Amino acid sequence: METIMPIVNHVLEFDFHKLDDTQRKYCYGFVVVFALYLAFGWAAQLICNIVAVAYPAYISIKAIESPDKRDDTKWLTYWVVFAVFTNIEYFSSIITQVIPFYWLLKCVFYIWCFAPIENNGSIFIYHKIIRPYFLKHEKSTDDIIDKVTGKAKHLIDDALKKD
């Protein structure tokens, strides 16, 4: 893993205009082969999920360990979008079978979400969709959570008193 992550970091921050024509063709070739594999290959779901989790997890750990807290917010935003999308996907698993090239599209979506640009996909989705929905329902959700935790605490206290 220590040998792969510097390469991934280098690729994501690399200026492809510096490459000569032959090197650029190899890069484009790799992207085409990778995309075709995600569209038609075996274990495309696994590859897509590795892309969506491995690099963001590694960079999230680096963000936690850095003194700058702005990168923490960036990666927390990614993980919120990731969690929302994963839950939606779980409850509508039929979409993986109906949408052609689903794993390729999902991989491109996650790359857009963690792209090293200022307003990447996770920032856009969080501010345009998730945050307004959260703010609208925050109070009622907090009330439900308080009731459930109160009842759970009461049940646990009762169970411990019986012993």
C-alpha atoms as one frame of an Amber mdcrd trajectory, in Angstrom:
protein
   0.000   0.000   0.000   2.873   2.360   0.751   4.147   2.027  -2.799   0.738
   2.471  -4.463  -0.552   5.585  -2.672   2.241   7.954  -3.763   1.553   6.863
  -7.328  -2.180   7.528  -6.938  -1.491  10.943  -5.388   0.883  11.744  -8.201
  -1.658  10.727 -10.864  -4.491  12.771  -9.338  -2.358  15.904  -9.092  -0.484
  15.414 -12.347  -0.579  17.913 -15.218  -1.094  15.753 -18.313  -0.085  18.624
 -20.586   3.532  17.981 -19.565   3.488  14.579 -21.272   4.738  13.967 -24.766
   2.372  12.394 -27.308   3.481   8.808 -26.652   3.100   9.110 -22.882  -0.292
  10.781 -23.298  -1.442   7.898 -25.525  -0.444   5.397 -22.826  -2.413   7.350
 -20.213  -5.479   7.550 -22.428  -5.080   3.860 -23.236  -5.025   2.975 -19.549
  -8.160   5.045 -18.934  -9.945   3.358 -21.857  -8.950  -0.152 -20.710  -9.965
   0.658 -17.116 -13.329   2.025 -18.295 -13.952  -1.005 -20.510 -13.092  -3.308
 -17.645 -15.558  -1.510 -15.365 -18.194  -1.734 -18.099 -17.716  -5.387 -19.032
 -15.156  -7.010 -16.735 -15.407  -9.514 -13.958 -15.430  -8.057 -10.392 -16.262
  -4.543 -11.634 -18.220  -3.939  -8.432 -15.169  -4.790  -6.333 -12.869  -2.561
  -8.394 -15.358   0.316  -8.226 -15.710  -0.007  -4.457 -11.941  -0.150  -3.999
 -11.612   3.097  -5.970 -14.422   4.683  -3.920 -12.953   3.663  -0.546  -9.195
   3.035  -0.651  -7.869   6.404  -1.817 -10.427   8.494   0.155  -9.745   6.465
   3.326  -5.991   6.935   3.008  -6.292  10.662   2.337  -8.831  11.004   5.171
  -6.296   9.561   7.597  -3.686  11.994   6.302  -6.208  14.826   6.760  -6.891
  13.792  10.356  -3.163  13.735  11.065  -2.511  17.128   9.463  -2.759  20.318
  11.533  -5.024  21.966   8.911  -8.683  21.214   9.675 -10.094  22.403   6.323
  -9.092  19.124   4.718 -10.970  17.283   7.494 -14.169  19.056   6.459 -13.558
  18.226   2.813 -13.176  14.530   3.508 -16.039  14.407   6.030 -18.203  15.878
   3.283 -17.081  13.110   0.928 -17.951  10.427   3.482 -21.408  11.931   4.095
 -22.117  11.834   0.344 -20.670   8.318   0.170 -22.922   7.156   3.036 -26.058
   8.708   1.549 -25.363   7.230  -1.879 -24.527   3.811  -0.410 -27.799   3.739
   1.544 -29.832   4.799  -1.463 -28.092   2.170  -3.563 -28.740  -0.550  -0.980
 -32.485   0.060  -0.921 -32.748   0.305  -4.688 -30.413  -2.482  -5.709 -32.441
  -3.028  -8.861 -30.638  -0.034 -10.383 -27.407  -2.007 -10.572 -29.138  -4.429
 -12.919 -31.171  -1.932 -14.953 -28.669   0.855 -15.659 -26.176  -0.149 -18.340
 -22.538   0.317 -17.359 -23.592   0.998 -13.768 -20.193   0.256 -12.195 -18.394
   2.492 -14.662 -20.840   5.335 -13.980 -20.581   4.817 -10.230 -16.779   4.863
 -10.373 -16.793   8.075 -12.415 -19.258   9.565  -9.905 -16.988   8.767  -6.947
 -13.900  10.057  -8.733 -15.819  13.305  -9.353 -16.740  13.361  -5.652 -13.146
  13.079  -4.422 -11.399  14.897  -7.256  -8.716  17.279  -5.975 -10.554  20.402
  -7.110 -12.164  23.063  -4.972 -15.831  22.364  -5.809 -15.777  18.653  -6.473
 -18.853  16.425  -6.592 -19.149  15.849  -2.864 -19.094  19.592  -2.120 -21.686
  20.231  -4.840 -24.035  17.407  -3.777 -23.711  18.222  -0.092 -24.541  21.914
  -0.491 -27.256  21.511  -3.141 -29.066  18.382  -1.880 -27.997  16.954   1.477
 -27.529  20.113   3.551 -30.914  21.718   2.684 -32.675  18.408   3.410 -30.765
  18.013   6.672 -31.525  21.546   7.853 -35.215  21.107   7.028 -35.516  17.881
   9.052 -32.858  18.371  11.735 -35.206  19.231  14.624 -37.638  16.357  14.047
 -34.760  13.914  13.566 -33.123  15.086  16.805 -36.450  14.604  18.637 -36.792
  11.044  17.309 -33.194  10.218  18.237 -33.697  11.644  21.741 -36.857   9.541
  22.238 -35.217   6.352  20.990 -32.065   6.824  23.077 -34.184   7.677  26.119
 -36.242   4.495  25.704 -33.107   2.426  25.069 -31.473   3.833  28.176 -34.610
   3.091  30.194 -34.722  -0.506  28.882 -31.039  -1.046  29.651 -31.439   0.403
  33.149 -34.421  -1.896  33.788 -32.514  -4.925  32.499 -29.516  -4.129  34.684
 -31.722  -3.678  37.780 -33.225  -7.170  37.308 -29.784  -8.791  37.484
